[in-house]
Amino acid sequence: QVQLVESGGGLVQPGGSLRLSCAASGIIFSISDMGWYRQAPGKQRELVASIISGSITKYADSVKGRFTISKDNAKNTVYMQMNSLKPEDTAVYYCWFGLRDESHRNRDYWGQGTQVTVSS
C-alpha cells in the first residue's frame, strides 16, 4: 500500500511564503504524474500545480509566477514553494501522485491534506 505524507502548511501573513512537501512511500514501481490540489471552504477542489510525464509543469492561472512545483525523484517527493501568498490562497492543500503500485496498475493516490491560512 502506498502512503503519502504531507507537511509544511500553516498560518502566514499576506505576502509571506510557505513550502509544502509530500513524500510517497511503499511499493512503487513508477511515478508518472504528481501535483497539488486545494479546496477552500464552500468551493470545489482545484488543481494548483502539476508535473506531468515527469517533466511538464502546469499551473493554475491564479498562482502563476508565485508558486513553483518541483520534485526529488530519489525521495519520491513533490514540493511546492508558495511565495507572495494572498488571503485567497487559504485552503486545504492535497498532494496527488499518479503511479504504478504493486498491483502493476496506474492509480491515483492522495495526501491527507494540510491547511494553509493566509491572514494578517
Buried (B, 14 or more C-beta within 10 A) or exposed (E): EBEBBBEBBEEBEEEBEBBBBBBBEEEBEEBEBBBBBBBBEEEEBEEBBBBEEEEEEEBBEEBEEBBBBEBEEEEBBBBBBBBEBEEEBBBBBBBBBBBBBEEEEBEEBBBEBBEBBBEE
